[in-house]
Amino acid sequence: MAQRSRHRPLITVGIIAKNEEDFIGTTIKSCRRLKAEVLVGDTGSTDRTAEIAARGGARVFSVPWRNDFAAAKNAVLDRARGAWVLFIDADEWIRDGDQETIRRLIAQYHADLSVGGFSVYQTNLLSLAGKEVMDKARPGRIFRNRPTTRYRYAIHEQITQSVQGKVLYADIEFIHAGFTAEVTIKKNKSARNIEIITELIQNIDHDDPHQIYLMTQLGREYQRLGKFADAEEHYKRAVDRYTSGIDDGTIQTSPFGSILFSYVAETLEIQAKRQEVLAYARRMRPYGLFPQADLPFFTAMAYYNLHQYPAALSAFMEALACIRSGRLLQEYLSTDRVVLTYAGLLDSAAKLNAGTEFMGGILVEALTAYPNRDLLGKVAANLLARMEREQVEALVGQIPPQACSTIAQWALQLGFGWVCTMASEAAISRGSHDANLWAGVLGMHMQHDQAALALLNSIPEDHVSYPLSRVLAAMAEYNAGNREAYEDALKRLDPLIATHVRQWAGERIPDDAVEMGDSYWQTLGQILPVPVAKGGQHLAAEWMGLERAAGDRGDAHRSQNLRGPRETRTGMTKGGAEGVDSRHN
């Protein structure tokens, strides 16, 4: 026995899987640097899941499937030898670099028995094709391996209730592909879950408080399927059961009241039932552990979309106060909702002709926290265009250079040339090459082609916007009448563009580079005016050849990102934030 304890691993990674050959290799690879024992309980795969897992170094064994996720995970826990367990889904992977954080945290708290585990960020992707996030959760995933620590509930299983000791928040991210459209359609997950949950509801006592949780999860499944009326029905049943339980003393007030309101409000907002959102906000306020940002956020969105801007502004301010003090449920108030809080607040204030000093302070705060968000850049461009030049100059000096570049981009699209110039100058003075690009486009727009060339030629070769700067520089040379320089630029253009397309087609480049590059190419199709497009006509043959080449390689979807405009997802109109959507952008 002593011999075995000496070789006991520090960490066991637990996974249950069925037909997960698309992801299981990535999942296990992301755990490799943990130096952990990896256990995979296979619940009936008919594909190569077991083979891939074993090849990746996991110990694979069969687990009978009885429509009970908790039972399957507990079967894995029964075999775990590690002092700590990290449970991860078979369609998840750990953010690169967080493996060292996990080992450091476990080593730091291993001797502190008051700490029983850690919750992580679970980032649920909306689509495998892009980087869009549906939402984020805060599940407990890392915990001490104790006989009494076991999962509960057959579906949407939970571990934290059985963990002895504190469960600490950790800055660790698990990226989850299981809710993407591609996966849910292929595996028909929601239909399976609805069947399991419906059976559970029928088999437990009507007065059992667990009914509330099950009805809520049933609503979530219908919401994922886009059946919002069905989702609303089950959420409302859960609300009725939750509030009556508190009234009769059988249930204690808990953060779940905030979570439940968030689900109801989101579903009602999607269906444009804003008066009902407001009614539920009034009803739920006494029953949740408020103040939380969720209730004032959805209240503000309802008032905003009803064009009741004084009430919207007041509710947005309440939501912002919660955000500033950390009174928000990280699981259900995503970064997108925080950004929407800032955007809606600023636009409501602008519609009410609020003071410049007030709006400027909020604007600087928002863009300092989120300098690369298009929605805030667009709102900022609109607001700055209403201010005096001296005020704008003072504000852009306080805004991060990345945010100034985003403002410059939107100001150019919205026709606020002087705002674009001031934002670009503020960014360039602090070394932002993105701003050089947009200032160059503005120079071309104003037919100052030599000045535009100086800006475009200042962008270094290793910067993500360099290939686009070469396209624009060729246009500027043509517009300026520099035929020899134009022809010379064309000779160097083809390999540069081809290299860029190859990067988009599969080579790894930073996420922010993809986002910025996408934005640049998209914007070209929307903003280039006649003096610029004139030169662009002479590049048509090269572009068409490029698109055909991409299509021949099966990369047409990549070239689409490079060549044309796509619908923006912000919902913000030229005049402001009309139609802001409370769903995730």
C-alpha positions as CSV (number, residue, x, y, z in Angstrom):
1,M,0.0,0.0,0.0
2,A,2.8,2.4,0.8
3,Q,4.4,1.5,-2.5
4,R,1.3,2.6,-4.3
5,S,0.9,5.9,-2.4
6,R,4.5,7.0,-3.4
7,H,3.5,6.7,-7.1
8,R,0.1,8.3,-6.7
9,P,-0.3,11.0,-9.4
10,L,-1.0,14.6,-8.3
11,I,-3.8,15.0,-10.8
12,T,-6.2,12.7,-12.6
13,V,-7.9,14.0,-15.7
14,G,-11.4,12.5,-16.0
15,I,-13.3,12.4,-19.3
16,I,-16.5,10.6,-20.4
17,A,-17.0,10.2,-24.2
18,K,-19.2,8.8,-26.8
19,N,-18.3,9.2,-30.5
20,E,-16.0,12.1,-29.9
21,E,-13.3,11.3,-32.5
22,D,-13.4,14.9,-33.8
23,F,-12.3,16.4,-30.5
24,I,-10.9,13.8,-28.1
25,G,-7.4,14.1,-29.4
26,T,-7.4,17.9,-28.9
27,T,-8.8,17.5,-25.4
28,I,-6.1,15.0,-24.3
29,K,-3.4,17.0,-26.0
30,S,-4.4,20.1,-24.1
31,C,-4.0,18.2,-20.8
32,R,-0.5,16.8,-21.6
33,R,1.5,19.4,-19.8
34,L,-0.4,18.7,-16.6
35,K,1.7,15.5,-16.3
36,A,-1.5,13.8,-15.1
37,E,-3.2,10.4,-15.2
38,V,-5.8,10.6,-18.0
39,L,-8.9,8.4,-17.7
40,V,-11.5,8.1,-20.4
41,G,-14.8,6.4,-19.7
42,D,-16.3,5.4,-23.0
43,T,-20.1,5.2,-22.9
44,G,-20.6,3.3,-26.2
45,S,-18.5,4.8,-29.0
46,T,-18.8,3.3,-32.5
47,D,-16.2,5.5,-34.0
48,R,-12.4,5.9,-33.3
49,T,-12.8,7.7,-30.0
50,A,-11.3,4.9,-27.9
51,E,-8.4,4.4,-30.3
52,I,-7.5,8.1,-30.5
53,A,-7.7,8.5,-26.7
54,A,-5.5,5.5,-26.1
55,R,-3.0,6.7,-28.6
56,G,-2.9,10.0,-26.8
57,G,-1.9,8.3,-23.6
58,A,-5.2,7.9,-21.8
59,R,-6.4,4.8,-20.0
60,V,-9.7,3.9,-21.7
61,F,-12.4,1.7,-20.2
62,S,-16.1,1.1,-20.9
63,V,-18.9,2.6,-18.8
64,P,-22.5,1.4,-19.2
65,W,-24.8,4.2,-20.4
66,R,-28.0,4.6,-18.4
67,N,-29.1,8.1,-19.4
68,D,-27.3,9.4,-16.4
69,F,-24.2,11.7,-16.9
70,A,-23.5,11.9,-13.1
71,A,-23.4,8.1,-12.9
72,A,-21.0,7.9,-15.8
73,K,-18.7,10.5,-14.4
74,N,-18.7,8.9,-10.9
75,A,-17.6,5.6,-12.5
76,V,-14.5,7.5,-13.7
77,L,-14.0,9.0,-10.3
78,D,-14.1,5.6,-8.8
79,R,-10.9,4.7,-10.8
80,A,-9.1,8.0,-10.2
81,R,-5.8,7.7,-8.3
82,G,-4.8,11.4,-8.3
83,A,-4.9,13.6,-5.2
84,W,-6.8,16.1,-7.3
85,V,-9.2,15.5,-10.2
86,L,-9.8,17.8,-13.2
87,F,-12.9,16.8,-15.2
88,I,-13.1,18.0,-18.7
89,D,-15.7,17.3,-21.5
90,A,-14.6,15.4,-24.5
91,D,-15.3,18.3,-26.7
92,E,-13.4,20.9,-24.6
93,W,-9.8,21.9,-24.4
94,I,-7.7,23.9,-21.9
95,R,-6.6,27.3,-23.0
96,D,-2.9,27.2,-24.0
97,G,-0.7,28.3,-21.1
98,D,-3.3,27.5,-18.4
99,Q,-1.8,24.1,-17.7
100,E,1.0,25.7,-15.7
101,T,-1.5,27.8,-13.8
102,I,-3.4,24.7,-12.8
103,R,-0.3,22.9,-11.5
104,R,0.7,26.1,-9.7
105,L,-2.7,26.5,-8.0
106,I,-2.8,22.9,-6.9
107,A,0.7,23.1,-5.5
108,Q,-0.2,26.4,-3.7
109,Y,-3.3,25.1,-2.0
110,H,-2.5,21.4,-1.7
111,A,-1.8,21.7,2.0
112,D,-4.6,24.1,2.7
113,L,-7.5,21.7,3.4
114,S,-10.0,24.6,3.7
115,V,-9.8,24.8,-0.1
116,G,-11.7,22.0,-1.8
117,G,-11.6,23.0,-5.5
118,F,-11.6,25.6,-8.2
119,S,-14.1,26.8,-10.7
120,V,-12.9,27.7,-14.2
121,Y,-14.3,29.7,-17.1
122,Q,-16.1,27.6,-19.6
123,T,-16.2,29.5,-22.9
124,N,-19.0,28.1,-25.0
125,L,-18.3,28.7,-28.7
126,L,-21.1,29.6,-31.0
127,S,-19.5,28.2,-34.1
128,L,-16.5,26.2,-35.0
129,A,-15.9,28.3,-38.1
130,G,-15.1,31.5,-36.1
131,K,-14.2,32.8,-32.7
132,E,-17.7,33.9,-31.7
133,V,-18.7,33.1,-28.1
134,M,-22.2,32.1,-27.1
135,D,-21.7,32.6,-23.4
136,K,-19.4,31.8,-20.5
137,A,-20.1,29.6,-17.5
138,R,-18.3,29.1,-14.2
139,P,-18.4,25.4,-13.4
140,G,-16.4,23.6,-10.7
141,R,-14.0,21.4,-12.6
142,I,-10.9,20.9,-10.3
143,F,-11.4,19.3,-6.9
144,R,-9.8,17.1,-4.3
145,N,-10.3,13.4,-4.9
146,R,-12.4,12.3,-1.9
147,P,-14.8,9.4,-1.7
148,T,-17.7,11.8,-0.8
149,T,-17.1,14.1,-3.7
150,R,-19.4,12.8,-6.4
151,Y,-21.5,14.3,-9.2
152,R,-25.3,14.8,-8.7
153,Y,-28.1,15.0,-11.2
154,A,-28.5,12.8,-14.3
155,I,-28.1,15.7,-16.7
156,H,-26.3,19.1,-16.4
157,E,-24.6,17.3,-13.5
158,Q,-23.1,19.2,-10.6
159,I,-20.0,18.6,-8.4
160,T,-19.6,21.7,-6.3
161,Q,-22.4,20.8,-3.8
162,S,-20.4,17.7,-2.6
163,V,-17.0,19.4,-2.5
164,Q,-15.7,19.8,1.1
165,G,-14.2,23.3,1.5
166,K,-14.2,26.5,-0.5
167,V,-14.4,26.4,-4.2
168,L,-12.2,29.3,-5.5
169,Y,-12.5,31.1,-8.8
170,A,-9.5,30.6,-11.0
171,D,-8.4,32.4,-14.1
172,I,-8.4,29.2,-16.2
173,E,-10.4,28.7,-19.4
174,F,-11.9,25.6,-20.9
175,I,-13.0,26.2,-24.5
176,H,-16.2,24.2,-25.2
177,A,-17.3,23.2,-28.7
178,G,-20.3,21.2,-27.6
179,F,-22.9,23.9,-28.1
180,T,-21.8,25.0,-31.5
181,A,-24.3,24.7,-34.3
182,E,-22.2,22.1,-36.1
183,V,-21.9,19.8,-33.1
184,T,-25.5,20.1,-31.9
185,I,-26.9,19.4,-35.3
186,K,-24.6,16.5,-36.0
187,K,-25.2,14.8,-32.6
188,N,-28.8,16.0,-32.0
189,K,-27.8,16.8,-28.4
190,S,-30.8,18.9,-27.5
191,A,-33.3,16.2,-28.5
192,R,-31.4,13.7,-26.3
193,N,-31.3,16.1,-23.4
194,I,-35.0,17.0,-23.7
195,E,-35.9,13.3,-23.6
196,I,-33.7,12.7,-20.5
197,I,-35.0,15.8,-18.6
198,T,-38.6,15.2,-19.4
199,E,-38.3,11.6,-18.0
200,L,-36.6,12.9,-14.9
201,I,-39.4,15.5,-14.3
202,Q,-42.0,12.8,-14.6
203,N,-40.3,10.6,-12.1
204,I,-39.6,13.0,-9.2
205,D,-42.1,14.4,-6.8
206,H,-43.9,17.6,-7.9
207,D,-42.8,19.3,-4.6
208,D,-39.1,18.4,-5.0
209,P,-37.1,21.7,-5.4
210,H,-35.0,19.9,-8.0
211,Q,-38.0,20.3,-10.3
212,I,-37.1,24.0,-10.6
213,Y,-33.6,23.1,-11.9
214,L,-34.9,20.6,-14.3
215,M,-37.6,22.9,-15.7
216,T,-34.9,25.6,-16.1
217,Q,-32.6,23.2,-18.0
218,L,-35.5,22.1,-20.2
219,G,-36.1,25.7,-21.1
220,R,-32.4,26.0,-22.0
221,E,-32.6,23.1,-24.4
222,Y,-35.6,24.6,-26.2
223,Q,-33.8,27.9,-26.3
224,R,-30.8,26.3,-28.0
225,L,-33.1,24.9,-30.6
226,G,-34.6,28.3,-31.3
227,K,-38.0,27.3,-29.8
228,F,-38.3,30.4,-27.7
229,A,-42.0,30.0,-26.9
230,D,-41.4,26.6,-25.4
231,A,-38.4,27.9,-23.6
232,E,-40.4,30.7,-22.1
233,E,-43.1,28.3,-21.0
234,H,-40.7,26.2,-19.0
235,Y,-38.8,29.1,-17.6
236,K,-42.1,30.6,-16.3
237,R,-43.0,27.4,-14.7
238,A,-39.6,27.4,-12.9
239,V,-40.2,31.0,-11.8
240,D,-43.6,30.1,-10.4
241,R,-42.2,27.2,-8.5
242,Y,-39.2,29.1,-7.2
243,T,-41.1,32.2,-6.0
244,S,-43.9,30.1,-4.3
245,G,-41.2,28.0,-2.6
246,I,-39.6,31.1,-1.1
247,D,-43.0,32.4,-0.1
248,D,-43.9,29.2,1.8
249,G,-40.4,28.8,3.3
250,T,-39.5,25.5,1.5
251,I,-36.7,27.3,-0.6
252,Q,-34.1,29.8,0.5
253,T,-33.3,32.9,-1.6
254,S,-30.2,32.1,-3.6
255,P,-28.2,33.4,-6.6
256,F,-30.3,31.0,-8.7
257,G,-33.1,33.7,-8.6
258,S,-30.7,36.0,-10.6
259,I,-29.8,33.2,-13.0
260,L,-33.5,32.3,-13.6
261,F,-34.5,35.9,-14.2
262,S,-31.6,36.2,-16.7
263,Y,-32.9,33.2,-18.7
264,V,-36.5,34.4,-18.7
265,A,-35.6,38.0,-19.7
266,E,-33.3,36.9,-22.5
267,T,-36.0,34.7,-24.0
268,L,-38.6,37.4,-23.7
269,E,-36.2,40.0,-25.2
270,I,-35.5,37.7,-28.2
271,Q,-39.2,37.7,-28.8
272,A,-39.4,41.5,-28.4
273,K,-41.7,41.1,-25.3
274,R,-40.2,44.1,-23.6
275,Q,-43.2,44.9,-21.4
276,E,-43.1,41.4,-20.0
277,V,-39.4,41.8,-19.3
278,L,-40.2,44.8,-17.2
279,A,-43.0,43.0,-15.4
280,Y,-40.7,40.0,-14.6
281,A,-38.0,42.4,-13.4
282,R,-40.4,43.9,-10.9
283,R,-41.6,40.5,-9.8
284,M,-38.2,38.9,-9.4
285,R,-36.4,41.7,-7.6
286,P,-37.4,40.6,-4.1
287,Y,-36.5,36.9,-4.9
288,G,-32.9,37.1,-6.1
289,L,-29.7,37.9,-4.3
290,F,-29.7,41.3,-5.9
291,P,-28.1,43.7,-6.7
292,Q,-26.7,41.8,-9.6
293,A,-26.1,43.3,-13.0
294,D,-28.4,40.9,-14.8
295,L,-31.7,42.5,-13.6
296,P,-30.9,46.1,-14.4
297,F,-29.2,45.1,-17.6
298,F,-32.3,43.5,-19.1
299,T,-34.5,46.2,-17.6
300,A,-32.3,48.8,-19.4
301,M,-32.4,46.9,-22.7
302,A,-36.2,46.7,-22.5
303,Y,-36.6,50.4,-21.8
304,Y,-34.0,51.2,-24.5
305,N,-35.8,49.3,-27.2
306,L,-39.1,50.8,-26.1
307,H,-37.4,54.2,-26.7
308,Q,-37.9,55.2,-23.0
309,Y,-34.4,56.6,-22.7
310,P,-34.6,58.3,-19.3
311,A,-35.6,55.0,-17.7
312,A,-33.0,53.1,-19.8
313,L,-30.2,55.5,-18.7
314,S,-31.1,55.0,-15.1
315,A,-31.1,51.2,-15.4
316,F,-27.9,51.2,-17.4
317,M,-26.3,53.2,-14.7
318,E,-27.5,50.7,-12.1
319,A,-26.0,47.9,-14.2
320,L,-22.7,49.7,-14.5
321,A,-22.5,50.2,-10.8
322,C,-22.9,46.5,-10.3
323,I,-20.3,45.8,-12.9
324,R,-17.8,48.2,-11.4
325,S,-18.2,46.6,-7.9
326,G,-18.1,43.0,-9.2
327,R,-21.7,42.3,-8.4
328,L,-22.4,40.3,-11.5
329,L,-22.8,36.6,-12.3
330,Q,-19.8,35.8,-14.5
331,E,-21.6,32.8,-15.8
332,Y,-24.5,34.7,-17.3
333,L,-23.3,38.3,-17.8
334,S,-20.8,37.8,-20.6
335,T,-18.3,40.4,-21.8
336,D,-20.6,41.2,-24.6
337,R,-23.3,42.3,-22.2
338,V,-20.8,44.5,-20.3
339,V,-19.9,46.1,-23.6
340,L,-23.6,46.5,-24.5
341,T,-24.1,48.2,-21.1
342,Y,-21.5,50.8,-21.9
343,A,-22.8,51.2,-25.5
344,G,-26.5,51.5,-24.4
345,L,-25.7,53.9,-21.6
346,L,-23.7,56.2,-23.9
347,D,-26.3,56.2,-26.6
348,S,-29.1,56.8,-24.2
349,A,-27.2,59.7,-22.7
350,A,-26.5,61.1,-26.1
351,K,-30.2,60.9,-27.0
352,L,-31.0,62.9,-23.8
353,N,-28.3,65.5,-24.6
354,A,-26.3,64.6,-21.5
355,G,-23.3,66.6,-20.6
356,T,-20.1,66.1,-22.5
357,E,-18.0,65.6,-19.3
358,F,-20.3,62.8,-18.2
359,M,-20.3,61.0,-21.5
360,G,-16.6,61.5,-22.0
361,G,-15.8,59.9,-18.7
362,I,-17.9,56.9,-19.4
363,L,-16.4,56.7,-22.9
364,V,-12.8,56.7,-21.7
365,E,-13.7,54.1,-19.1
366,A,-15.3,51.8,-21.6
367,L,-12.6,52.1,-24.3
368,T,-9.8,51.6,-21.7
369,A,-11.4,48.3,-20.7
370,Y,-12.4,47.2,-24.2
371,P,-10.2,49.0,-26.7
372,N,-10.8,46.7,-29.7
373,R,-14.6,46.4,-29.7
374,D,-16.3,47.6,-32.9
375,L,-19.5,48.4,-31.1
376,L,-17.9,50.8,-28.8
377,G,-15.8,52.3,-31.6
378,K,-18.9,53.0,-33.6
379,V,-20.7,54.6,-30.6
380,A,-17.5,56.6,-29.8
381,A,-17.2,57.9,-33.4
382,N,-20.9,59.1,-33.3
383,L,-20.4,60.8,-29.9
384,L,-17.2,62.5,-30.7
385,A,-18.7,63.9,-33.9
386,R,-21.1,65.8,-31.7
387,M,-18.4,67.4,-29.6
388,E,-16.2,70.4,-30.0
389,R,-12.8,69.8,-31.5
390,E,-11.0,70.8,-28.3
391,Q,-13.1,68.3,-26.4
392,V,-12.3,65.5,-28.9
393,E,-8.6,66.3,-28.8
394,A,-8.6,66.0,-25.0
395,L,-10.6,62.7,-25.0
396,V,-8.5,60.9,-27.7
397,G,-5.5,61.7,-25.7
398,Q,-6.9,59.6,-22.8
399,I,-8.1,56.7,-24.9
400,P,-5.8,53.8,-25.7
401,P,-4.2,53.9,-29.2
402,Q,-5.9,50.6,-30.2
403,A,-9.3,52.2,-29.4
404,C,-8.3,55.3,-31.3
405,S,-7.6,53.1,-34.4
406,T,-11.1,51.5,-34.0
407,I,-12.7,55.0,-33.7
408,A,-10.8,56.2,-36.8
409,Q,-12.1,53.2,-38.8
410,W,-15.7,53.9,-37.9
411,A,-15.4,57.6,-38.2
412,L,-14.2,57.1,-41.8
413,Q,-17.1,54.8,-42.6
414,L,-19.6,57.2,-41.0
415,G,-18.2,60.2,-42.9
416,F,-16.7,62.0,-39.9
417,G,-13.4,62.8,-41.6
418,W,-12.1,65.2,-38.9
419,V,-12.8,62.7,-36.2
420,C,-10.9,60.1,-38.1
421,T,-8.0,62.5,-38.5
422,M,-7.8,63.3,-34.8
423,A,-8.2,59.7,-33.7
424,S,-5.6,58.6,-36.2
425,E,-3.1,61.3,-35.1
426,A,-3.6,60.3,-31.5
427,A,-3.0,56.7,-32.2
428,I,0.0,57.3,-34.6
429,S,1.6,59.5,-32.0
430,R,1.7,56.5,-29.7
431,G,3.0,54.0,-32.2
432,S,-0.3,52.4,-33.5
433,H,0.3,51.2,-37.1
434,D,-3.4,50.3,-37.4
435,A,-4.1,54.1,-37.3
436,N,-1.5,54.7,-40.1
437,L,-3.6,52.4,-42.3
438,W,-6.9,54.3,-41.7
439,A,-5.2,57.7,-41.9
440,G,-3.8,56.6,-45.3
441,V,-7.3,55.6,-46.5
442,L,-8.6,59.0,-45.3
443,G,-5.8,60.7,-47.2
444,M,-6.8,58.9,-50.3
445,H,-10.4,59.8,-49.8
446,M,-9.3,63.5,-49.6
447,Q,-7.1,62.9,-52.7
448,H,-3.9,63.6,-50.7
449,D,-2.2,60.6,-52.2
450,Q,1.4,61.5,-51.5
451,A,0.5,62.0,-47.8
452,A,-1.4,58.8,-47.8
453,L,1.6,57.0,-49.3
454,A,3.9,58.2,-46.6
455,L,1.5,56.8,-44.0
456,L,1.0,53.5,-45.7
457,N,4.7,53.0,-46.4
458,S,5.4,53.5,-42.7
459,I,3.7,50.2,-41.8
460,P,6.4,47.6,-41.1
461,E,6.4,44.3,-42.9
462,D,5.7,42.2,-39.8
463,H,2.5,44.0,-39.1
464,V,-0.8,42.3,-39.8
465,S,-2.0,45.2,-41.9
466,Y,1.1,45.3,-44.1
467,P,-0.4,43.3,-47.1
468,L,-3.4,45.5,-47.2
469,S,-1.2,48.6,-47.0
470,R,0.5,47.4,-50.1
471,V,-2.8,47.0,-51.9
472,L,-3.8,50.6,-50.9
473,A,-0.4,51.9,-51.7
474,A,-0.7,50.6,-55.2
475,M,-4.0,52.3,-55.6
476,A,-2.5,55.6,-54.2
477,E,0.4,55.4,-56.7
478,Y,-2.1,55.0,-59.5
479,N,-4.3,57.8,-58.3
480,A,-1.3,60.1,-57.9
481,G,-0.3,59.4,-61.5
482,N,2.9,57.5,-60.5
483,R,2.6,54.9,-63.3
484,E,6.1,53.5,-62.9
485,A,5.7,53.1,-59.1
486,Y,2.3,51.7,-59.7
487,E,3.6,49.0,-62.1
488,D,6.4,48.2,-59.7
489,A,3.9,47.9,-56.8
490,L,1.9,45.4,-58.9
491,K,4.9,43.2,-59.4
492,R,5.3,42.9,-55.7
493,L,1.6,42.6,-54.9
494,D,0.8,39.1,-56.1
495,P,3.1,37.1,-53.8
496,L,2.2,39.2,-50.8
497,I,-1.5,38.7,-51.2
498,A,-1.0,35.0,-51.9
499,T,1.0,34.7,-48.7
500,H,-1.7,36.4,-46.8
501,V,-4.4,34.1,-48.2
502,R,-2.3,31.1,-47.3
503,Q,-2.2,32.3,-43.8
504,W,-5.9,32.7,-43.6
505,A,-6.4,29.3,-45.3
506,G,-4.8,27.4,-42.4
507,E,-1.6,28.7,-40.9
508,R,-1.9,29.9,-37.4
509,I,-1.9,33.6,-36.9
510,P,-3.0,35.5,-33.7
511,D,-6.7,35.8,-33.1
512,D,-6.6,39.6,-32.9
513,A,-4.8,39.6,-36.2
514,V,-7.6,37.6,-37.8
515,E,-10.2,39.9,-36.3
516,M,-8.4,43.1,-37.4
517,G,-7.6,41.6,-40.9
518,D,-11.3,40.6,-41.3
519,S,-12.4,44.1,-40.4
520,Y,-9.9,45.7,-42.9
521,W,-10.9,43.6,-45.9
522,Q,-14.6,43.9,-45.0
523,T,-14.4,47.6,-44.7
524,L,-12.7,48.1,-48.1
525,G,-15.9,47.0,-49.8
526,Q,-17.9,49.6,-47.8
527,I,-15.8,52.7,-47.6
528,L,-13.5,53.1,-50.5
529,P,-14.8,56.2,-52.4
530,V,-14.4,56.9,-56.1
531,P,-10.9,58.4,-55.9
532,V,-9.7,55.2,-54.2
533,A,-11.8,52.7,-56.1
534,K,-10.5,54.2,-59.4
535,G,-7.1,52.7,-58.7
536,G,-8.6,49.6,-57.4
537,Q,-10.3,48.8,-60.8
538,H,-6.8,48.1,-62.2
539,L,-6.3,45.4,-59.6
540,A,-9.5,43.5,-60.6
541,A,-7.7,40.9,-62.6
542,E,-5.3,40.1,-59.8
543,W,-8.2,39.8,-57.3
544,M,-10.2,37.6,-59.6
545,G,-7.2,35.3,-60.2
546,L,-6.7,35.2,-56.5
547,E,-10.3,34.2,-55.7
548,R,-10.2,31.5,-58.4
549,A,-7.0,30.1,-56.9
550,A,-8.5,30.0,-53.5
551,G,-11.6,28.3,-54.8
552,D,-9.5,25.7,-56.6
553,R,-7.8,24.8,-53.2
554,G,-11.2,24.6,-51.5
555,D,-10.5,27.8,-49.6
556,A,-13.2,29.9,-51.1
557,H,-14.6,30.6,-47.6
558,R,-11.3,32.1,-46.7
559,S,-11.1,34.3,-49.7
560,Q,-14.6,35.5,-48.9
561,N,-13.2,37.1,-45.7
562,L,-10.7,39.0,-47.8
563,R,-12.7,40.3,-50.7
564,G,-16.1,41.6,-49.7
565,P,-18.4,43.2,-47.1
566,R,-20.4,41.1,-44.7
567,E,-23.2,42.0,-42.5
568,T,-22.1,43.7,-39.3
569,R,-23.4,42.1,-36.1
570,T,-23.6,45.2,-33.8
571,G,-27.1,46.3,-34.6
572,M,-25.9,49.9,-34.2
573,T,-27.2,52.3,-36.8
574,K,-25.4,55.3,-38.2
575,G,-27.2,57.5,-35.8
576,G,-26.4,55.5,-32.7
577,A,-27.2,52.2,-31.0
578,E,-30.7,51.5,-32.5
579,G,-31.8,48.0,-32.1
580,V,-29.1,46.9,-29.7
581,D,-29.5,43.1,-29.3
582,S,-29.2,41.6,-25.8
583,R,-28.1,38.4,-27.3
584,H,-24.4,37.8,-27.7
585,N,-22.8,39.7,-30.6
